[in-house]
Amino acid sequence: MRLIIFLFLVFFCFSACSVKQDALRVAGLYDKGTQLDVYLVARDGVNKDTLSKGEVLDGFFSLSAKMGSKHPVSVEICQKKTGRNMGSLELPRGEGSYLVYLNQDSRLNWQQEGDLLYEDMDSYYQNHLRLDTISRNLRNASAKTNKQTHDSLAKELVKEIESYMANEQNLMKRNVASYVSAMVLQGKLNYFISGGHVKHFSLQRSMDRDKYSLQEWEWLMSYYRYMLNDSLKNWLKERYFFVRLGKMSADMQVMQVNRMMDIGHLAPNFSMTDLNGNVFKMHDIKAKVKFLDFWSSWCGKCRADMSEVMQYYNEFRDQGFEVLAVSVDYIEKSWKEAIKMDKLDFKYHGLFNRSLLSYLYGVAALPATYLLDEHNNIIGKNLHGQELREAIRENLK
């Protein structure tokens, strides 16, 4: 019996000891770009040997090769369709674990060896990959279901998003003084700029995409401000982090304001100039139901929609319905000519500053419309066609 136990222990130890990690492991970030693959390639000067291949997901990647190489090994990023090389970085050795950063500008490329660096970056990549796979599957399933099942899928996605965020935060808290966190911040900034959050945080009408986008954005910015050390911030600065941060911060501020413009909230008051050059305020217009329409002469869809609004105006004006058409044209003449050409015979027209519109209402694109009650509370947003007509009719009762 003892002999059997001894032989089992010897076999177990041999099996456990024989499980080795891959000889070459690489994880990191390619700064900007979509539809990309990543390769580990060994070259002996004449021949090329592909050791491993992976997919770049929202800039992030992780791959490994069971066998290393005595020849120089490079990490290479290539376009999926054309195979065009978008950037490469030669590793110091053909084995080991690496955290790498690649850019089309090779002067910005960077790498550092270390098992923990690779493993933490790989953990982040796997967390991101899991959310990407699940959200894609749920989006595909939701397109073929009824509303009840659709809402159930949305609840499932919410749980996955919350789990994803918790894992991400735990990972970054473990890496306060690590290049892993700096690299994640750089990649996540690109992720937001490219609209990756739209892909992962939405499931048609059943998902409050902006809520989760803002939650993650605010946490990432808090992490950047209070947790990264100066050395890591300088690393980011060298890679144009602040240039992109300024643009995206402005966009996220618009999103924040836009969330305050949800149904039930009071529409902010503002002053504008009428067709005769007189200044008046939005709240000064008294009506049982008010349609606030932000438009411009150069917005084709705005002008096309106006003809429909004009029909509803003529139908309901005697019942207490008013339209306030607010243009953000830079040229006053263009504004007035469009009103005359399109025969927009509304009682109230206003000219307003577009930058202030973004600040007050979070409007990033035109047309943008709001249906208001007699107290200027929002009762509808961006309604069109029969949906708009029905909302006007119901609220005039």
TORLUMLUM-620389 format. One record per residue (C-alpha): residue number from 1; residue in three letters; x, y, z. Coordinates in Angstrom, 2 decimals. Example, Ala and Ser with C-alpha at 12.3 -4.5 7.8 and 13.67 -1.06 7.14 Angstrom:
<pts>
1 | ALA | 12.30 | -4.50 | 7.80
2 | SER | 13.67 | -1.06 | 7.14
</pts>
This chain:
<pts>
1 | MET | 0.00 | 0.00 | 0.00
2 | ARG | 2.81 | 2.39 | 0.94
3 | LEU | 4.50 | 1.61 | -2.35
4 | ILE | 1.32 | 2.49 | -4.26
5 | ILE | 0.99 | 5.81 | -2.38
6 | PHE | 4.67 | 6.57 | -2.99
7 | LEU | 4.36 | 5.86 | -6.71
8 | PHE | 1.21 | 8.05 | -6.89
9 | LEU | 3.03 | 10.94 | -5.22
10 | VAL | 5.98 | 10.58 | -7.57
11 | PHE | 3.63 | 10.57 | -10.58
12 | PHE | 1.71 | 13.61 | -9.23
13 | CYS | 4.87 | 15.61 | -8.61
14 | PHE | 6.24 | 14.70 | -12.01
15 | SER | 2.98 | 15.76 | -13.69
16 | ALA | 2.78 | 19.02 | -11.76
17 | CYS | 6.39 | 19.88 | -12.38
18 | SER | 6.08 | 19.11 | -16.07
19 | VAL | 3.37 | 21.81 | -16.52
20 | LYS | 5.40 | 24.78 | -17.59
21 | GLN | 4.31 | 28.24 | -18.60
22 | ASP | 4.80 | 29.19 | -22.22
23 | ALA | 8.36 | 30.18 | -23.07
24 | LEU | 7.37 | 33.58 | -24.51
25 | ARG | 4.45 | 35.69 | -23.26
26 | VAL | 3.53 | 39.20 | -24.42
27 | ALA | 0.65 | 41.50 | -23.47
28 | GLY | 0.14 | 45.18 | -24.12
29 | LEU | -1.41 | 47.97 | -26.13
30 | TYR | -1.35 | 49.16 | -29.71
31 | ASP | -2.21 | 52.85 | -29.66
32 | LYS | -5.18 | 53.46 | -31.98
33 | GLY | -6.52 | 51.42 | -34.87
34 | THR | -9.18 | 48.76 | -35.45
35 | GLN | -9.43 | 45.43 | -37.27
36 | LEU | -5.90 | 44.38 | -36.32
37 | ASP | -4.03 | 41.15 | -35.60
38 | VAL | -0.88 | 40.73 | -33.53
39 | TYR | 1.96 | 38.27 | -34.23
40 | LEU | 5.08 | 36.99 | -32.52
41 | VAL | 7.58 | 36.55 | -35.33
42 | ALA | 11.10 | 35.13 | -35.22
43 | ARG | 13.55 | 36.01 | -38.01
44 | ASP | 16.98 | 34.55 | -38.71
45 | GLY | 17.83 | 37.11 | -41.36
46 | VAL | 16.36 | 35.03 | -44.19
47 | ASN | 13.41 | 33.06 | -42.91
48 | LYS | 10.35 | 34.17 | -40.95
49 | ASP | 8.70 | 31.93 | -38.35
50 | THR | 5.33 | 32.94 | -36.86
51 | LEU | 5.38 | 31.71 | -33.27
52 | SER | 1.92 | 32.91 | -32.31
53 | LYS | -1.03 | 34.98 | -33.55
54 | GLY | -3.76 | 36.88 | -31.68
55 | GLU | -6.39 | 39.56 | -32.13
56 | VAL | -6.08 | 43.19 | -31.05
57 | LEU | -9.24 | 44.03 | -29.10
58 | ASP | -9.90 | 47.77 | -28.65
59 | GLY | -6.13 | 48.26 | -28.76
60 | PHE | -5.31 | 45.56 | -26.19
61 | PHE | -3.74 | 42.17 | -26.85
62 | SER | -2.22 | 39.16 | -25.14
63 | LEU | -0.55 | 36.14 | -26.73
64 | SER | 2.11 | 33.53 | -26.02
65 | ALA | 4.26 | 30.91 | -27.68
66 | LYS | 5.07 | 27.53 | -26.14
67 | MET | 8.50 | 27.56 | -27.71
68 | GLY | 10.82 | 30.54 | -27.63
69 | SER | 13.47 | 31.30 | -30.22
70 | LYS | 17.21 | 31.80 | -30.26
71 | HIS | 16.65 | 34.24 | -33.12
72 | PRO | 15.37 | 37.83 | -32.71
73 | VAL | 11.62 | 37.94 | -32.02
74 | SER | 9.36 | 40.89 | -32.83
75 | VAL | 5.81 | 41.81 | -31.87
76 | GLU | 4.10 | 42.85 | -35.11
77 | ILE | 0.72 | 44.55 | -35.60
78 | CYS | -0.97 | 44.04 | -39.00
79 | GLN | -4.25 | 45.00 | -40.60
80 | LYS | -6.65 | 42.06 | -40.83
81 | LYS | -7.72 | 42.57 | -44.44
82 | THR | -4.53 | 43.74 | -46.11
83 | GLY | -1.82 | 42.30 | -43.87
84 | ARG | -0.14 | 45.71 | -43.84
85 | ASN | 2.35 | 46.11 | -41.01
86 | MET | 1.17 | 48.91 | -38.69
87 | GLY | 4.01 | 48.70 | -36.20
88 | SER | 6.57 | 46.35 | -34.70
89 | LEU | 8.87 | 46.06 | -31.72
90 | GLU | 11.83 | 43.72 | -31.32
91 | LEU | 12.09 | 42.03 | -27.93
92 | PRO | 15.41 | 41.81 | -26.07
93 | ARG | 15.17 | 38.01 | -25.92
94 | GLY | 13.19 | 35.27 | -27.64
95 | GLU | 11.79 | 34.09 | -24.33
96 | GLY | 10.37 | 35.53 | -21.12
97 | SER | 7.32 | 37.67 | -20.25
98 | TYR | 6.84 | 41.22 | -21.54
99 | LEU | 4.59 | 44.23 | -21.25
100 | VAL | 4.78 | 46.20 | -24.52
101 | TYR | 3.40 | 49.40 | -26.03
102 | LEU | 3.38 | 49.93 | -29.79
103 | ASN | 2.61 | 52.98 | -31.90
104 | GLN | 2.80 | 53.79 | -35.60
105 | ASP | 5.43 | 56.27 | -34.48
106 | SER | 8.13 | 53.76 | -33.53
107 | ARG | 9.92 | 56.34 | -31.37
108 | LEU | 7.15 | 55.92 | -28.82
109 | ASN | 7.42 | 52.11 | -28.64
110 | TRP | 8.21 | 50.73 | -25.20
111 | GLN | 8.68 | 47.38 | -23.47
112 | GLN | 9.53 | 46.02 | -20.06
113 | GLU | 10.16 | 42.44 | -18.99
114 | GLY | 8.42 | 40.87 | -16.00
115 | ASP | 6.09 | 37.98 | -15.20
116 | LEU | 3.77 | 40.09 | -13.02
117 | LEU | 3.55 | 42.86 | -15.62
118 | TYR | 2.49 | 40.36 | -18.25
119 | GLU | 0.07 | 38.52 | -15.96
120 | ASP | -1.71 | 41.68 | -14.79
121 | MET | -2.03 | 42.98 | -18.33
122 | ASP | -3.27 | 39.59 | -19.49
123 | SER | -5.86 | 39.64 | -16.68
124 | TYR | -7.09 | 43.00 | -17.93
125 | TYR | -7.23 | 41.73 | -21.51
126 | GLN | -9.16 | 38.60 | -20.49
127 | ASN | -11.64 | 40.72 | -18.53
128 | HIS | -12.15 | 42.97 | -21.56
129 | LEU | -12.43 | 39.99 | -23.90
130 | ARG | -15.09 | 38.42 | -21.70
131 | LEU | -17.27 | 41.55 | -21.75
132 | ASP | -16.79 | 41.92 | -25.51
133 | THR | -17.85 | 38.32 | -26.15
134 | ILE | -20.84 | 38.39 | -23.83
135 | SER | -22.14 | 41.79 | -25.00
136 | ARG | -21.83 | 40.73 | -28.64
137 | ASN | -23.74 | 37.50 | -27.98
138 | LEU | -26.47 | 39.35 | -26.08
139 | ARG | -26.82 | 41.97 | -28.81
140 | ASN | -27.23 | 39.23 | -31.41
141 | ALA | -29.78 | 37.42 | -29.26
142 | SER | -31.74 | 40.60 | -28.47
143 | ALA | -32.29 | 41.33 | -32.16
144 | LYS | -34.46 | 38.20 | -32.45
145 | THR | -36.60 | 38.48 | -29.30
146 | ASN | -39.71 | 40.18 | -27.97
147 | LYS | -39.53 | 43.10 | -25.54
148 | GLN | -39.87 | 40.96 | -22.40
149 | THR | -36.97 | 38.71 | -23.35
150 | HIS | -35.04 | 41.73 | -24.60
151 | ASP | -35.35 | 43.42 | -21.18
152 | SER | -34.20 | 40.21 | -19.51
153 | LEU | -31.08 | 40.15 | -21.70
154 | ALA | -30.42 | 43.77 | -20.81
155 | LYS | -30.47 | 42.91 | -17.09
156 | GLU | -27.97 | 40.14 | -17.78
157 | LEU | -25.70 | 42.58 | -19.59
158 | VAL | -25.94 | 45.05 | -16.67
159 | LYS | -24.63 | 42.34 | -14.33
160 | GLU | -21.74 | 41.62 | -16.70
161 | ILE | -20.87 | 45.32 | -17.00
162 | GLU | -20.84 | 45.72 | -13.22
163 | SER | -18.63 | 42.64 | -12.86
164 | TYR | -16.33 | 43.96 | -15.60
165 | MET | -15.96 | 47.32 | -13.85
166 | ALA | -15.30 | 45.74 | -10.47
167 | ASN | -12.59 | 43.48 | -11.92
168 | GLU | -11.04 | 46.42 | -13.76
169 | GLN | -10.93 | 48.56 | -10.63
170 | ASN | -9.42 | 45.77 | -8.53
171 | LEU | -6.75 | 45.20 | -11.16
172 | MET | -5.76 | 48.86 | -11.32
173 | LYS | -5.75 | 49.24 | -7.54
174 | ARG | -3.20 | 46.40 | -7.44
175 | ASN | -1.06 | 48.32 | -9.94
176 | VAL | -0.92 | 51.84 | -8.53
177 | ALA | 2.77 | 52.26 | -9.34
178 | SER | 2.80 | 50.04 | -12.42
179 | TYR | 3.01 | 50.73 | -16.13
180 | VAL | 0.08 | 48.33 | -16.50
181 | SER | -2.30 | 50.95 | -15.09
182 | ALA | -0.80 | 53.74 | -17.20
183 | MET | -1.21 | 51.59 | -20.30
184 | VAL | -4.79 | 50.72 | -19.41
185 | LEU | -5.60 | 54.42 | -19.00
186 | GLN | -4.08 | 55.21 | -22.39
187 | GLY | -5.99 | 52.38 | -24.02
188 | LYS | -9.27 | 53.21 | -22.31
189 | LEU | -9.02 | 56.83 | -23.42
190 | ASN | -8.71 | 55.63 | -27.03
191 | TYR | -11.57 | 53.22 | -26.31
192 | PHE | -13.85 | 56.09 | -25.35
193 | ILE | -12.76 | 58.29 | -28.26
194 | SER | -13.44 | 55.50 | -30.76
195 | GLY | -16.85 | 54.74 | -29.24
196 | GLY | -15.99 | 51.37 | -27.71
197 | HIS | -18.26 | 52.14 | -24.74
198 | VAL | -21.20 | 52.43 | -27.16
199 | LYS | -20.51 | 48.88 | -28.33
200 | HIS | -20.26 | 47.35 | -24.87
201 | PHE | -22.67 | 49.44 | -22.79
202 | SER | -25.78 | 49.40 | -24.98
203 | LEU | -28.50 | 46.96 | -25.86
204 | GLN | -30.84 | 49.07 | -27.97
205 | ARG | -33.55 | 50.84 | -25.95
206 | SER | -33.23 | 48.69 | -22.81
207 | MET | -29.82 | 49.98 | -21.73
208 | ASP | -28.85 | 53.27 | -20.13
209 | ARG | -25.56 | 53.42 | -22.03
210 | ASP | -24.53 | 56.86 | -20.80
211 | LYS | -24.93 | 55.85 | -17.15
212 | TYR | -22.26 | 53.15 | -17.40
213 | SER | -20.03 | 55.19 | -19.71
214 | LEU | -19.98 | 58.05 | -17.20
215 | GLN | -19.42 | 55.72 | -14.25
216 | GLU | -16.35 | 54.19 | -15.84
217 | TRP | -15.05 | 57.51 | -17.13
218 | GLU | -15.33 | 59.18 | -13.73
219 | TRP | -13.56 | 56.29 | -12.02
220 | LEU | -10.73 | 56.27 | -14.57
221 | MET | -10.22 | 60.03 | -14.22
222 | SER | -10.25 | 59.75 | -10.44
223 | TYR | -7.65 | 57.02 | -10.66
224 | TYR | -5.51 | 59.17 | -12.93
225 | ARG | -5.69 | 62.23 | -10.67
226 | TYR | -5.09 | 60.57 | -7.32
227 | MET | -3.27 | 57.26 | -7.81
228 | LEU | -0.73 | 57.47 | -10.62
229 | ASN | 2.72 | 58.75 | -9.69
230 | ASP | 4.58 | 61.48 | -11.59
231 | SER | 6.75 | 59.03 | -13.50
232 | LEU | 3.72 | 57.25 | -14.97
233 | LYS | 2.01 | 60.56 | -15.75
234 | ASN | 5.12 | 61.64 | -17.65
235 | TRP | 5.02 | 58.37 | -19.58
236 | LEU | 1.46 | 59.18 | -20.60
237 | LYS | 2.35 | 62.76 | -21.44
238 | GLU | 5.02 | 61.58 | -23.89
239 | ARG | 2.33 | 59.58 | -25.67
240 | TYR | -0.06 | 62.53 | -26.14
241 | PHE | -2.45 | 61.42 | -23.42
242 | PHE | -3.34 | 64.99 | -22.44
243 | VAL | -4.16 | 66.10 | -25.97
244 | ARG | -6.77 | 63.36 | -26.29
245 | LEU | -7.91 | 63.78 | -22.69
246 | GLY | -8.93 | 67.40 | -23.32
247 | LYS | -11.13 | 66.46 | -26.26
248 | MET | -12.75 | 63.48 | -24.59
249 | SER | -13.34 | 65.36 | -21.32
250 | ALA | -15.35 | 67.93 | -23.23
251 | ASP | -17.43 | 65.20 | -24.89
252 | MET | -18.06 | 63.46 | -21.57
253 | GLN | -19.10 | 66.77 | -20.02
254 | VAL | -21.68 | 67.11 | -22.79
255 | MET | -22.88 | 63.59 | -21.99
256 | GLN | -23.14 | 64.52 | -18.31
257 | VAL | -25.24 | 67.59 | -19.11
258 | ASN | -27.36 | 65.58 | -21.52
259 | ARG | -28.26 | 63.15 | -18.73
260 | MET | -29.58 | 66.10 | -16.74
261 | MET | -31.91 | 66.75 | -19.67
262 | ASP | -33.89 | 63.56 | -19.15
263 | ILE | -37.68 | 63.50 | -19.10
264 | GLY | -39.04 | 65.09 | -15.93
265 | HIS | -36.22 | 67.61 | -15.58
266 | LEU | -36.66 | 71.36 | -15.98
267 | ALA | -35.39 | 72.63 | -19.33
268 | PRO | -32.77 | 75.35 | -18.67
269 | ASN | -33.81 | 78.89 | -19.43
270 | PHE | -31.73 | 80.92 | -21.87
271 | SER | -31.83 | 84.20 | -23.78
272 | MET | -31.85 | 84.52 | -27.56
273 | THR | -32.43 | 87.09 | -30.30
274 | ASP | -35.64 | 87.14 | -32.34
275 | LEU | -36.02 | 88.06 | -36.02
276 | ASN | -36.23 | 91.77 | -35.15
277 | GLY | -33.09 | 91.78 | -33.01
278 | ASN | -34.94 | 91.76 | -29.70
279 | VAL | -33.74 | 89.61 | -26.82
280 | PHE | -36.19 | 87.26 | -25.11
281 | LYS | -36.06 | 84.21 | -22.83
282 | MET | -37.30 | 80.71 | -23.49
283 | HIS | -39.31 | 80.56 | -20.25
284 | ASP | -41.12 | 83.78 | -21.23
285 | ILE | -43.08 | 81.89 | -23.88
286 | LYS | -46.35 | 80.75 | -22.37
287 | ALA | -48.02 | 77.64 | -23.76
288 | LYS | -49.75 | 74.52 | -22.52
289 | VAL | -47.32 | 72.45 | -24.59
290 | LYS | -44.14 | 73.83 | -26.14
291 | PHE | -41.91 | 72.26 | -28.80
292 | LEU | -38.30 | 73.43 | -28.51
293 | ASP | -36.48 | 72.73 | -31.78
294 | PHE | -32.73 | 73.38 | -32.15
295 | TRP | -31.79 | 73.58 | -35.83
296 | SER | -29.67 | 75.45 | -38.42
297 | SER | -29.94 | 76.44 | -42.08
298 | TRP | -27.10 | 74.07 | -43.03
299 | CYS | -28.71 | 71.00 | -41.37
300 | GLY | -30.65 | 69.19 | -44.09
301 | LYS | -32.48 | 66.85 | -41.71
302 | CYS | -33.50 | 69.78 | -39.50
303 | ARG | -35.14 | 71.54 | -42.39
304 | ALA | -36.81 | 68.37 | -43.67
305 | ASP | -38.31 | 67.72 | -40.22
306 | MET | -39.55 | 71.30 | -39.94
307 | SER | -42.28 | 70.78 | -42.56
308 | GLU | -43.78 | 68.06 | -40.37
309 | VAL | -43.57 | 70.25 | -37.26
310 | MET | -45.30 | 73.01 | -39.22
311 | GLN | -48.24 | 70.69 | -39.88
312 | TYR | -48.62 | 69.94 | -36.16
313 | TYR | -48.28 | 73.62 | -35.34
314 | ASN | -51.17 | 74.50 | -37.64
315 | GLU | -53.24 | 71.61 | -36.22
316 | PHE | -52.76 | 72.33 | -32.51
317 | ARG | -51.84 | 76.03 | -32.17
318 | ASP | -55.38 | 77.04 | -31.17
319 | GLN | -55.31 | 74.49 | -28.34
320 | GLY | -52.26 | 75.97 | -26.60
321 | PHE | -49.37 | 74.49 | -28.60
322 | GLU | -46.36 | 76.64 | -29.50
323 | VAL | -43.14 | 76.00 | -31.36
324 | LEU | -39.88 | 77.72 | -30.54
325 | ALA | -37.45 | 77.23 | -33.42
326 | VAL | -33.96 | 78.05 | -32.17
327 | SER | -31.24 | 78.32 | -34.80
328 | VAL | -27.53 | 78.04 | -34.06
329 | ASP | -26.50 | 79.59 | -37.39
330 | TYR | -23.32 | 81.64 | -37.37
331 | ILE | -24.61 | 83.87 | -40.16
332 | GLU | -27.85 | 85.71 | -39.41
333 | LYS | -28.68 | 86.19 | -43.08
334 | SER | -28.59 | 82.42 | -43.72
335 | TRP | -30.96 | 81.86 | -40.81
336 | LYS | -33.52 | 84.38 | -42.04
337 | GLU | -33.33 | 83.19 | -45.65
338 | ALA | -33.99 | 79.57 | -44.58
339 | ILE | -37.05 | 80.63 | -42.58
340 | LYS | -38.43 | 82.51 | -45.59
341 | MET | -37.60 | 79.78 | -48.11
342 | ASP | -39.14 | 76.98 | -45.99
343 | LYS | -42.15 | 79.10 | -44.98
344 | LEU | -41.66 | 78.50 | -41.29
345 | ASP | -44.47 | 80.67 | -39.96
346 | PHE | -43.94 | 79.93 | -36.29
347 | LYS | -44.68 | 82.76 | -33.87
348 | TYR | -41.35 | 82.31 | -32.12
349 | HIS | -37.93 | 82.14 | -33.75
350 | GLY | -34.62 | 82.59 | -31.94
351 | LEU | -30.91 | 82.76 | -32.74
352 | PHE | -28.60 | 81.21 | -30.17
353 | ASN | -24.91 | 80.47 | -29.61
354 | ARG | -24.07 | 76.86 | -30.49
355 | SER | -21.31 | 76.46 | -27.89
356 | LEU | -23.70 | 77.60 | -25.17
357 | LEU | -26.24 | 75.09 | -26.45
358 | SER | -23.77 | 72.26 | -25.81
359 | TYR | -23.01 | 73.65 | -22.36
360 | LEU | -26.65 | 74.10 | -21.33
361 | TYR | -28.37 | 71.18 | -23.03
362 | GLY | -25.58 | 68.73 | -23.82
363 | VAL | -26.48 | 68.85 | -27.51
364 | ALA | -23.71 | 67.36 | -29.68
365 | ALA | -25.63 | 67.04 | -32.96
366 | LEU | -28.61 | 68.55 | -34.76
367 | PRO | -31.52 | 68.35 | -34.89
368 | ALA | -32.26 | 68.22 | -31.16
369 | THR | -35.82 | 68.66 | -29.93
370 | TYR | -37.64 | 68.77 | -26.60
371 | LEU | -41.34 | 68.70 | -25.84
372 | LEU | -42.12 | 70.79 | -22.72
373 | ASP | -45.15 | 71.21 | -20.52
374 | GLU | -46.54 | 74.55 | -19.33
375 | HIS | -43.95 | 74.62 | -16.52
376 | ASN | -41.03 | 73.99 | -18.94
377 | ASN | -40.49 | 70.45 | -17.69
378 | ILE | -39.29 | 67.97 | -20.33
379 | ILE | -42.02 | 65.52 | -21.36
380 | GLY | -40.41 | 64.21 | -24.56
381 | LYS | -37.08 | 64.18 | -26.43
382 | ASN | -36.32 | 63.92 | -30.14
383 | LEU | -39.81 | 62.76 | -31.04
384 | HIS | -40.81 | 62.45 | -34.70
385 | GLY | -43.80 | 61.62 | -36.86
386 | GLN | -46.91 | 60.15 | -35.30
387 | GLU | -45.11 | 59.65 | -31.99
388 | LEU | -44.64 | 63.43 | -31.76
389 | ARG | -48.20 | 64.18 | -32.86
390 | GLU | -49.63 | 61.76 | -30.30
391 | ALA | -47.50 | 63.23 | -27.50
392 | ILE | -48.70 | 66.76 | -28.36
393 | ARG | -52.33 | 65.65 | -28.51
394 | GLU | -52.19 | 63.72 | -25.20
395 | ASN | -50.56 | 66.55 | -23.28
396 | LEU | -53.02 | 69.17 | -24.56
397 | LYS | -55.96 | 67.32 | -22.98
</pts>
